[in-house]
Amino acid sequence: MTEHPDVALVRRGYEAFNKGDMETLASLLTADCTHHVPGDHQLSGHHKGRDKVLAMYARLAELTHGTFSLDLHDVFTDGRGHVISVYTTRADRGNRGLEMRGGIFFTIIGGKVSDLDECIADIDEANAFFGQEE
């Protein structure tokens, strides 16, 4: 069975993210993409534009000293430009660790990701882990 192109796109994105390959990741995003991050911490909010999304990913790596990773479990598509992923986040920050399940609802236009709407299992835990700016 052949993998749907939208599923393959999202899988490539996760692989690039986990390798820190921002060049490949950038090539998968539209110029005006938006990543919506839930919660009330320094990374929360609506990061609009490829450069701002990539800057948020760089900040995520910085805050966790490169320990942030996503273990992809499942990817589902509706075949009409929408993909849902399910993953486990793992990271360390200071003396605190994070392991949490989550998912992202992707909108794909013209073979690129235009919107990432993130959902997580425990917003309070994410808020405590990432906290406010130092």
Protein Blocks (a to p, Z undefined) as FASTA:
>chain_A
ZZdfklmmmmmmmmmmmnopaklmmmmpcfkbccddedjdfkgccdehjklmmmmmmmmm
mmnnopaccddfbdcdehnopacddddddddehjbccddddddddddeehiafbdcdddf
blmlmmmmnopcZZ
